[in-house]
Amino acid sequence: MVDTAKIAAAPWLALPNFTAPEFNWQAILFIVPVALAPAIEHIGGVIAVGSVTGRDYLKKPGLHRTLLGDGIATTAAGLFGGPPNTTYAEVTGAVMLTKNYNPKIMTWAAIFAISLAFIGKFGALLQSIPVPVMGGILCLLFGSIAAVGMNTLIRHKVDLAEARNLVIVSVTLVFGIGGVLVGTGTGPDDVGLKGIALCAIVAIALNLLLPGNDSWKNKALDDHPDI
């Protein structure tokens, strides 16, 4: 199942296909609502990695710094024609399995990955990996992500016997796993929400609309005990 002919034909050194960005209102209007998903995924990823490593990354280095870094990285990638960056939750599963908790490891891994982008044979080697092998890897990683998510709920003592919490979690899971699509999204000119973007919006909406969300009141009382 591995095609070695493409590996042999690929050059050792090759420049990636850089593409200059273009201004397109249609693309901008399509990306604006979708951009909500990576922001929420970023927050969830930071919390999940913190729960795995036992550190509070929301305080140090701080969510404002991690979000800023994510935005700068996405902007830099777009300027060279690359895809937007996102804090892939698969990394959380990899961190949990390998126990590599030092952020410096990710820095060296990024430098190493950028260097490998200029080696043509390595790119051809990655493309030669059979689909079943990648499927096995994804099964393990996505399962680890789900386990980390459930562990986060357990650690924060979220009571799923409470109807409100059960509705939010169950509806969000069904929308994500079931592939629910809001809109058309059938063609390049159509706009539709699905996947993480739709799940994020649905979860936020349910959390705001369902009765019983008194956390903002409790925070206000903590900040202003004289009320």
N, C-alpha and C positions, 0 to 999 in steps of 0.2 A: 504493500500500500504506500510505500515511501518512494517518491520519484527523485532519484539522485541525479538525473540528467540536468535539471534546473540548477542544482547546487554546483555541479561541475561547470556549467556555462556561466554562472554568475561571477563577476569580477571580485577580486579581493577588496579593493578600495573603490567606493562609489559614493557620490553625493546624493543625499535624499532629494526627492522631488519637491523643491520649494515652490510655493505659489503665492503671488502677491494678493492681498485682500482686495475685495471689491465692495463698493457701497451699494446696498440693495435694501430698499424699504420693506419689501415683502419678506425677505429673510429676517430683518430686524423685528418686525411685528410677529413673526412666527416664534422667534427665539425668546422674546421678552417673557411670555408666560411660562415657557419651558425652563427659563433660568431659575425659577423658584425651586425646581426639583434639585439641582445640584447644591443650592444653598442649604436646603433641609437635609439632603444626604450628607453634606459636609458636617453639619451639626451632629447628626446621628453617628457619623463615622468617628468624630472626635470623642463623643461620649462612649461609643463602643470600645474604641482603642483604650480609652482611659479605664474602663471597667476591666479590660483584659490585663492591662499593665499595672493596675492599682494606683494610678496617678490621676490627678485632676487637671487635665489640659485646658479646661475652661477658664481656670485661674492662671495657670502658667503653661505656656506663654500667653494664653488669653484667646478667647474666641475672635476678638476683633483682629488680632494679628494673623491667626490662621486663615480667616476669611479673606483678609487683605492679600496674603500670600497666594491663596487660591485664585483670586481675581487677577493678580499680576501675572501669574503663570498662564492663565487662560488667554490674557491679552497678548503676551509674548508668543504663545503658540499660534494664535490667529494671525499675527503679523507675518509669520513665516508660512502660512497656509496649512497649519496643523489643526487637528480637531481640538475642541474645548477640553480642558482638564477637569477632572472630577475626582473626589476622594473615593475611589472604588472600594466598596465594602469587602471585596475579595481580599484586600490587603489585611483586613482585620482577621480573617480566617488564617491567612498565612502567618501573621504575627502570633496568633494563638498557637499554631502548630509548631513554629520554629523557635518560639520564645526569644526572638530578637527584638528586645524592647528599646534599644538605644536609638534615638532619632538620627545619630550620626551615620548609622548603617544605611538609612534611607538616602542620606546625602551622597554617600559613596555609591550606592546602587544607582542613583539618578545619573551621576557622572559616568559610571560604567555603561549605563543604557544609552546615553547620548553618544559615547564613543563607539558602541556597537552599531549605531545607526549608519555609520560610515563604512561598515564592512558588509559588502554585498553578499558574500557567501553566508554570513550569519542570518541575514534576512531571508534568503532562500531556504536555509535550514529550518527556520521557524515555520515558513509556509508549507514545508513538507511534512509537518507533524500530522498524522492521521486524525480525522474527525473523532473517531471513538476514543482516542487518547485524550483529546481536549475535552470530550464529553465527560470522561471519568474525572478529570481534574476539576471541572466545573461542578460536578455533583458533590465532590468533597468540599469545595470552597463555599458554594451556596448553602450547603447544609450547615457548615460552620457559621456562616453569617446568621442563619435562622437561630442557631443555638445561642449565639452571642446576644441576639435581640431578645430572646426569651429569658436569658440570664439577666439582662438589664432590667426587664420588667420584674423579675423575681427579687433582685437586689433592692429595687426601689419599692418593694412591697405593694405593687399594683394589684388591687383586688379585682380579679376578673369575674368574681361572683356578683359584683355590682353591675347592674344592667347597663349603666352609662359606659363604663370601661369596656364591657363585653361588646357593646354595639360598635364602639370606635375601632377596637382591634379587629373584630370579625369582618366588618364592612371593608376596612382598609385592606385586609388580607385577600378577601374575595376579589376586590377591584384589581389588585396587583396580580394575583395568581391566575385569575380568570381572564385576564387580557381585555378588560372592559375598555371601550373606546367611546369618548364623548366627542362628537363632531364627525366629519367624514374621513379625512385623512387617507383617502384612497388614491389621491394623485399628488403630484409635486406642488400644485397650487392650492391644495386643500389643507385646512388646519384642523387638527384633532389632538385631543389630550388622552394619553394612556400611560401605563407603566408608573414609574416613580413620580412623575409630574402630577398625574391625576390622583394617585394615592396621597401625596402630600397635601394637595388642595382639599381633598375629601376629609382627611384626618383633621386638618386645621378647622375646617368648617364645622364638622361634627363637635369638635372640642369647644367651639365658641357658641354653637346653637343649642346643644343639648343642655337641659337644666341640670344644675348641680355643680357647675364650674365656679366655685367660690375662691379659687386660689388667688385671683387678683385682689379680692376683698381682704383675704388674710394677709397678703403682702402689704396692702395699703395700711392695714391696722398695725402691722409690725413696724412700718416706716413712720407712722404717725399714731403712736399709742394714745395721744391726747384726744383722738376723735371720739 
